[in-house]
Amino acid sequence: MISKTMKLLAEGIQKNRRSLWEWQMEYARKAPPPFYCSIDLRDSGHKIVPVDSNLYPGGFNNICPEDLRAAPPVFRAQIDAISTQRCQPTGKKVLIIPESHTNNIYYIENLYYLHQITQNAGFETRIGWYGPVAPGSEQTPIRLKSQTGKELLAHPIRIQDGILSAQDFVPDLILLNNDFSGGYPKPLDCVQQPIFPSHTLGWHSRKKSEHFNNYNRLAREFAEILNIDPWLIQIDTEEVTPVNFDENQGTEEVAQVVDRVLTRTRKAYESHNVNRKPFVFVKNNAGTYGMGIMVAYSADDLRNLNRREKNKMSVGKNKSLIQSVVVQEGVPTATLIDRLAAEPVIYLFGGQLVGGFLRTNSEKTDEGNLNSQGMVFKKLCMSDLRTPHQDEDLDDLKEEPILELVYGSIARLSALATGLELAAHARQHN
């Protein structure tokens, strides 16, 4: 069933399509969206918001076959746009540098399909390997085997005189699928070939708080164009730094912020006639893979953490120490698949939708973190969906076109916010 909020957003987007387009293009010229990204959304029925933006997305294996077939031309268009921006051709050879592990067979499945998209876009493509290799094996490809038995060869990379190569393969462009959450990859600083997205933008440098500061500002402007309440698409987020849950550093500060966000959410619920108990997520500010995240219903939930909970909130991916968190308004999900809570994940190349999936988890409620053990994925095909025309009556539209229109618009808004974040980092790095 389409919620009142969904219908209101769809109607506003349709009526203001040209104004929105011009507004988005103005931002995109100043700060282009990332080469690719995935956006996790939550749709509660009373609001629709992003809850994460991933710059080096895994999960291409979860995109439906129709969207995978439609993705290569969009990938190619993104490369062409980069060529225009750089005023020089980007060439024909692309090297993908993935996460440096071999035991995640589902990630390797993702890598296989990303490789396929790149190849089918007309590029000579190879997988690189940025990570440890056995002594004497520096020139030996590493065999990767996916969840369905697909095999890939990952070639150890070499950097000499500013040129990165993988054995005899010298790429014109390097595509990263590695967030380097384990630390800054300094050897890539001297590489002369273009790297997308930049290695300077991994979770060693990014903060979720920066993304959501940008997103909420853009959401306010977006809402003004639609003449709607910005609360419907904003997500209350506060940063707390420094923290160390293992040593109780900053725990009381986090508890106080939890109380503030809960109080604001409670008041917003009252004014918007939302009849449910508010909650928050406390998240690793540099987190990914659903690690370093907890749900809280009161400040005391932070003050009364047990040892197991403290350990969980002390380290993130690759055992990196959690030193900063965001306290974020909890948005329950009203999306149900087979009676299970679900959340859409939307994939984009630049600002263009290429597909997505629905993440579900039989072990979680509609208020839980679905990106955790027990999660499964359902296809969410974009290429089967039709964006409604300006002259069509919303009452006559099926659910799918409205979902594409609204979810796609919120995902693009988050991608624009990521672009602003990246532009700020680029200025700092230069």
N, C-alpha and C positions, 0 to 999 in steps of 0.2 A: 504493500500500500504506500502511495506517495504522501509524505507528510505535508502539512501546511507550509513549513519552512522550505521544503524542497520545491514546492509549487511556486511559492513567492520568489525564490531565487531564480527559477527557470524563467518565469514571466519577466522579471527585471532584467535578466541577461539578454533575453530576446529583444525587448523593447529598446535597450541601450547598446545594442551590439556594436554599432559604429563608434560611439563614444568610448566604449570599453576598449575596442581595438586600438584606437588612436592613443589612448592613455597607456595601454600596455606596450605599444611600440615605442613610445617615448622613453619609457623606463628601459626597455630592451636595448635601445641604442646606446644609452649611457652605461648600462651594466647588463650585458647579455646573460641569459640563463646558462647554466652549466652545459657542457657537451652532452651529458646524459645524467639522469637522476631518477630515483624512485621516491614517491611521496606516499606515506602512510596516512590514511584518512580515518576519521571517526564521525559517524552520522548517528546522532542521538534522537533524531526526530525534531528536537527543539533547536539544534544547531549542527553545523557541518564544518569541520575544521581539520587541518593537517596536524598530526602529532609527531611526525618525524620527516626529515629530508635527508636522503642518502645519496652521496655524491659518487660512490663507486658501487652501483647496485648489483647485487647477486639476484638470483631468482628468474633469470630469463627462461629457464626451463619450465617455469610455471605459467608462462604466457601461452595462450591458445594458438594452435597451428595457423589459423587464419591471420592472426596478428603478426606472427613470425614471418609469414610470407609477405605481408604488407610493409614490414619494418625496413628492409634494405634501401628502398628509395628515400625514406625519411633520413636514414643514416647518411646516405650519399649527399642529400641536400644540406645536412649539417656540416659535412666536410667542405662542400662548395662554399657555404657561408663563411667558414673559417678562412678559406682561400681568399675570398673577397676582402675580408677584414684585414688580412695580413698582406694583401696586394702581391701575393705570390702563390703559385700552385703548391699544393700539399703533397703531390706525388701519388704513387700507386701502391706503395708498400706500407702495411700497418703491422706493428708489433703490439700484441696485447700482453701486458704484465699483470698477472693475477696474484691472488693471495699465495703466500709461499708455504702452503701445506698440501699434503697429498692424501690425508685420511678422511676428508669430508667429501664423500662421493656425490652428495647432492650439489655441493658447490661446483665440482668438476662437471656435473651435468649442465649447470648454468653456463660454465665456461665454454662448453661445446656449442651451445646455441648462440652465445655471443660471437664466437668464432664464425659460425655459419652466417649470421647476419652480416658480419663484416665482409666475408668472402662474397656473399651474394650481392653485396653493394658494388662489387667490381674491383675489390682490392686484393692484392696478394697478401696473405695474412699468415702470421706465425705467432705461436705462443712463446713468450720469454719466461725466464725464471730468475727472479730477484730474491735470492735466499741461499742458505747453506747448501753446499754440495760436498760429496765425499772427496777426500784428497786424491788427486789424480783423475778425477771425473769431470774436470772443468769443461771439457768439450763433449761430454756424453749427454745426450738428451735424457730427460727424466720422463718416464712413462706414467701417464695419469689415466686412471680407469674410473668411469662414472658409475652412477647408481644403476643405470641400465646396460652397463657393459661397453659403452662407447669409450674409445681410446684416443688420447691426445699425446703429442710429444711437446714437452716444455724444454726450451733450449736455454742453457745458462747464458746470461748476458755478459758483455765485456764493454768497458768504457775506456777509450783511448783517444787522446787529443780531442776530447769533447764529443766524440762520435760513439754512440751506443750501438752495439751490434749483438746479434745472437748467432754465433758461429759465422757462417758466410752471409747471413741475412742482415742487410743494413737498411733499417726502416726509414721511410720519409716522415712518418708520424707514429707516436707512441700513445697507445690507449691504455690508461691505468684502470684496473679493476681490483685495486688494492688500497685500503684506507690507511695503511701504515700506522695503525693504532699502537703498535709496539714501539714507535719512535720515528723521528724525522729521518728520511732517507737522504742524507747529505751527499752521497756520491752522485745523485741525480742533478745536483745544482749546476754541474759543469756541462751537462748534456746540451748540445746545440740544437738537436731536433726538437720540434714542438711536442709537448707532452700535454695530453688532455685526459681528464681534468688535471690541473697542475698537482705535482707531488707536494707542494707547499700547503695544500688544503686538506690534508688528512686529519684524523681526530687528534693528532699530536698538536694541531693548531686551532681547529674549529671549535666553536662552542654552540650548543643548542640555543643558549640564551640570545646570542647574536642573531641567529636565524629568526627566532620568534619575535624579537624586537622589530626586525625589518618586516616580518610577515604582518604583525598586528597593525603597523603603520600603513602598509599597503591595503590591508583589509578595510581600514577606516576610510581610505580614499575610494576604494572599490564600492563600499556601501553608500558613500555619498553620491556616486554616479547612479546607483540603483535606487537611491532614496529609500533605503531600508535601515533598520537598526543594526549597527556594526557588531553588536554582541552575537548576532546569529552566526557570524563567521570568524570571530576572534577567539583566542584562547589565552586566558590569564596565566602569565608565566613570570616567575621571579627567580633570580640567581642567588645562590649562597656560596661564598668563597671566603676563606679556605675551609675545607672540611677534612676530617679523617675519622670516620666512624669507628675504626678499630681502637682509636685512642680517645674517643669522645670529644674530639676537637670540632667545634662548630655545631654540635648536635642540638644545643639549646637554640642557637640562631635558626637552624632549620625548623625546629619545632615552632618557633614564633612566626616564621614565614608561613608555615602550614596553617597556623591559626588565622593569619591575615587573609590568605587565599580562600580558605573555607568560609570566612565571614563575608568576603565579597561575593563569593559564589552563592551563598545562602540568600543574600539580599537580592542578587540577580534572579534567582529562582522565584523569590516572592513576587518580584515585579513582572516576571514573565509567566507566572502561573505554572511553574514546573513543580510537580508534587513528588519530590524524591529527596533523599538525603545526599548532600554534597560529599564529595571525596576528592582527593588529590593524588597525583603521581609524583613521587620523588625520583628523579632520574639523574644518572651520571651525565654531567654537562658535556662530556666528550665521549658519549657512549654509543655503542652499536651492538647488533646481534641480540638485543633484548636483555643485555646484562646490566647489572647495577641499577635496578629499578624496583620500586615497591609502591604499594597502595597504602594510603593513610586516610583515616576518617576523623582523626583528632590529633592535636599536638602531642597528646600523651602516647600515641602510637610511636612517635620518635623518641620520647623520653624513656620508654620502657622496652627498647629493643633488646632482644636476647642475643647471646653470643653468635648463634647461627645467622641471625638477621644482620648483625654488625659485619660479619665476615662477608656476607653476600653484597653489602653496600660498600665494601672497602676496596674491591678490585673489579676491574672490567675485563674486556677482551685482552688476551695475551698477558693476563695478570698485571695489567697497568694499574697503578694506584689511583683511586678516585679522589681528586682534590677539590672538585667543584661539582655542585648539583644544581638542578633547576627544580623548583616546586611548581607544578603545573596543574591547573584546574582539570579535574577528572571529567572526561566526557564519556558517558556510557555509550555502547553501541546498540542501536535498534535494528541493525542489519542481521537477519537470521538466515542461515543456510542449514536445512535439515534440522531445524530447531536449535542450532548451535549459534552462539554469538560469533559475528564475523566482522571484519573490517576490510575495506577496499585498499589495495596498493596499486598506484598508478605509475606507469613508466613513461618517461618523456625523453626524446632526443631534442636538445634545445628546448623550445617551447611547444613542441608538437607531441601529441599523445601517440604512443605506439602500442599500448596494451596494458594489461594489468592482471590481477588475480584477487581472490578473496581469501584472506587468512582466517581460519577457524581454529578453535581449540576446545576439545571436549572436556578439558580439565579446568576451564575458566568460565566465569560468569560474564555478563555484559559489562561489568566494571573492571575486569581483570586485564592483565597484560597478556595479549594473545600471542605475542612474539616470544614464546617460551616453550619449554618441553611439552610435547603433546600436540603441537600445532600441525595442521594439514592445510593444503591449498586447493582451492576450487578455481576453475578457469573463469575469467571475466573478459569476454571477447569484446573488443572495441570495433573491429572491422565489420561486425554484424549489425552494429548500431547506426542509426541514422539521426544526425542532428536535425531538429525540426526547423522548418522554414518560418520566416517572419510572419507569413500570413496564415499559419496553421493555428487552430484552436487548441490550447493546452488541454482542455477537457477531452479532446479526441486523441491525445497522444498516449502511447503505451509507456510503461514505466521505463523501459530501457533507454529511449532517446533522451528523456529528462535526466536520467542518471548520468549519461555520457556528458550532457550539457553542463550539469551542475558539478559533478565530481571532476570533470575535466577543467572547468573554470577555476575551482579551488586549487587543484593540483598545479595549474599554470601560475596561479598567484603565488603559491609556495615556491615554484621554480624561479619566479621573478625575485622573490625575497632572497633566495639562495644566490642569485646573480649579484644582488647588492652586497651580500656578505662576501662573495668572492672578489668583487671589485675593491672593497675595503682592504682585504688581505693582500691583494696585488699591489696596492699603493704602499702598504707597509713593507712588503717584501722588496719593492724596488727602491 
